Amino acid sequence: MTGDYQELVDEISALLGAPATLENRDFGLVAFGAHDSDDDTAMDPVRTRSILTRRSTPAVRAWFEGFGITRATGPVRIPAAPEAGVFRDRICLPVRHRAVVLGYVWLLDTDPGPTEEQLAAAMEVTARIGALLSDEARAGADLSREFGAVLTAGPGRQHDTAVAALREALGQDAEGLHTVVCVTPWGADDTPSVRGVASTSALATITGAGAGPRGTGAVSLAALIRLRSADRLDPATGAAERLRTGAGPGATGGIGAPRRGLDALPDSWREATAAARAARAETRFGPVARWSAIGPYRLLTALPGTGTDPADPAVASLLTPLHKELAHTAEVFLDRAGQASRTAAELGVHRQTLYYRLSRIEQITGLDLSDGEDRLLLHMAVKRARL
């Protein structure tokens, strides 16, 4: 379908004698005409960034929307604003379908600019673009619904039915290599379009999964990502970063293990949510974590009730705000395999200070830090508390 958009954008460029760009209503780039002008001002910073990053910034979007383009039914002329990086006047042709704006065609205005007859002919082309965008949005909504059904279906026939529906919708891509991405918490009002998120087949919002404690009704975004190779997860990482940025401050992303076919998508989704929760608990994993890289959190996130059940009685007192420093000391000590010199260096304290803190930890918990099982219990407890 991308080729259809490109042909229509090229048609508008030919009608108006100027290169055009097509963006969806979220200002994600869909297609753009060739720029062969020798005029350096034909590509100002806003247009250059839009083409190179395939998206405009929220500030640019708000500035253009201030001219009423979301409500317009005909061409809108927008003056230059050098302070905003807009060095040339613009013409915006709103792309609508059944009274709903679905995107925008942008052109740099010239002197003399296009005639009213030329603009009217271009608006007829935008109507055809609107019909295509509407059809694509409807197909994407169906695919997202089927993808979400696979992730939330119960075992047995319900799962098999959901997988069959998604397989039919995906066609020949169904048996390819996929992974699932989780972005949480998802605070957007609706599911975004897959357009502009490379390699993404479907997006769905899932309630009751992600980085928040289980049972809180937190909303997470799931993305189905196509892969070429199991050892190259760049498409998933890029999609997670872009979606996480759109989710707002504090959101984290997780990537499940790649799998071929659709039957194991729920497993990949569980891994992706676990990785997102680990990224939220441990900043060292980064804002986007891969399931394969979260180490002990693969087990900790799988424990029933993680994040809702009270801590083990032996360590409950240590995990109160009163003993926050001691709990951190215990975690660093155990992360460093009980090596006092490395722990003291990491904490920036004298070894005698460390020994005093360790004795206090033993007094509060009743655990023996020279005993392997006691160490295991304490280590699991302080890591689990992060979730």
Disulfide bonds with the S-S distance in Angstrom:
none
